[in-house]
């Protein structure tokens, strides 16, 4: 239980210190990855790091798709 509380405190500290433009998708991915990593063998920090990377990547893909809509959707 102490490790979950410590992880939440660390996640909030990183969320407050990070710039919103650079961390887009990272915080949400880190929380989901940390919870998944915790339940998949007590690897919360590893899951949080992977979740942050994947969340940031997905946010960048979403932003790129919103800037350049595909011709199929522009009827």
C-alpha positions as CSV (number, residue, x, y, z in Angstrom):
1,X,0.0,0.0,0.0
2,X,2.9,2.3,0.7
3,X,4.3,1.8,-2.8
4,X,1.0,2.8,-4.4
5,X,0.9,6.0,-2.3
6,X,4.5,6.8,-3.1
7,X,3.8,6.2,-6.8
8,X,0.8,8.5,-6.7
9,X,2.8,11.2,-4.9
10,X,5.6,10.9,-7.5
11,X,3.2,11.0,-10.4
12,X,1.6,14.2,-9.0
13,X,5.0,15.8,-8.5
14,X,6.0,15.0,-12.1
15,X,2.6,16.3,-13.4
16,X,3.1,19.6,-11.6
17,X,6.7,20.0,-12.8
18,X,6.2,19.0,-16.5
19,X,5.3,21.5,-19.2
20,X,1.8,20.7,-20.6
21,X,3.0,21.0,-24.3
22,X,5.8,18.4,-23.8
23,X,3.9,16.0,-21.6
24,X,0.8,15.7,-23.8
25,X,-0.5,12.1,-23.3
26,X,2.4,11.2,-21.0
27,X,0.6,11.6,-17.6
28,X,-2.5,9.6,-18.6
29,X,-0.3,6.9,-20.2
30,X,2.0,6.8,-17.1
31,X,-0.9,6.3,-14.7
32,X,-2.5,3.6,-16.8
33,X,0.9,1.9,-17.4
34,X,1.8,2.2,-13.7
35,X,-1.4,0.5,-12.6
36,X,-1.0,-2.2,-15.3
37,X,2.6,-2.8,-14.4
38,X,1.8,-3.0,-10.7
39,X,-0.8,-5.8,-11.3
40,X,1.5,-7.6,-13.8
41,X,4.3,-8.5,-11.5
42,X,4.9,-5.4,-9.4
43,X,6.6,-3.4,-12.1
44,X,4.8,-0.1,-11.6
45,X,7.7,2.2,-12.5
46,X,8.6,0.2,-15.7
47,X,4.9,0.3,-16.7
48,X,4.7,4.0,-16.0
49,X,7.7,4.7,-18.1
50,X,6.4,2.6,-21.0
51,X,2.9,4.2,-20.6
52,X,4.4,7.7,-20.8
53,X,6.2,6.9,-24.0
54,X,3.2,5.2,-25.6
55,X,0.8,7.9,-24.5
56,X,3.0,10.7,-25.8
57,X,3.4,8.8,-29.2
58,X,-0.4,8.3,-29.5
59,X,-1.0,12.0,-28.7
60,X,1.4,13.1,-31.4
61,X,-0.3,10.7,-33.9
62,X,-3.7,12.2,-32.9
63,X,-2.5,15.8,-33.3
64,X,-0.9,14.9,-36.7
65,X,-4.2,13.3,-37.9
66,X,-6.2,16.4,-36.8
67,X,-3.9,18.7,-38.8
68,X,-4.0,16.6,-41.9
69,X,-7.4,15.0,-42.3
70,X,-7.5,12.1,-44.8
71,X,-9.3,12.6,-48.1
72,X,-11.9,9.9,-47.1
73,X,-13.3,12.0,-44.3
74,X,-13.4,15.3,-46.2
75,X,-16.6,14.9,-48.1
